[in-house]
């Protein structure tokens, strides 16, 4: 079936540290891949996306590359800030008769000053 | 930037009561969705809706749930007889079209607590 697996949290980093959140997927067909972010008390916001193999999505210093050979879409940021503390969801979208987004379990990130 | 809006932001209801959650999708979008997130768990797909009918639904979306687009702007989720396990954040979403690479935009969620 179609699924997304991401690293368990929480991830705790000091400000300016390098961030990697791993994400791998299983899909029939050719999905689009997304990272969504959920700040405390808020809804889901699209962070970045990639629609085909080797595409790199980037936004607000975050980036992720669609790797078809390893079925991965790892999220990275070179220098995190306290304001990046949130839950990050990796997701894929597929046309499956209908169209839906399948989410990973989410990874909570805490950034300490 | 256009956004999906949802009301109420938080509702507390007694078990067995009916609840209606409301959503205003982005105005030029044609495809609408409901997702839910039980506290601390994964975001789960409930249903997708297009051209005034359900196009896909998950096993969670049983006979207790229904969706409707009563007018040109609102999209509602009704839970007929709420159960304790329906307590969750419910997200409405919309997309312009159904195509590879198309982005689904989410609202801020309606937090439902069933007591």
Interface residues (C-beta under 8 A of the other chain):
Chain A: X30 X31 X32 X34 X36 X42 X43 X44 X45 X46 X49 X51 X52 X89 X91 X93 X95 X96 X97 X98 X99 X100 X101 X102 X103 X104 X105 X106
Chain B: X31 X33 X35 X41 X42 X43 X44 X45 X48 X55 X56 X91 X93 X95 X98 X99 X100 X101 X102 X103 X104 X105 X106 X107 X108 X109
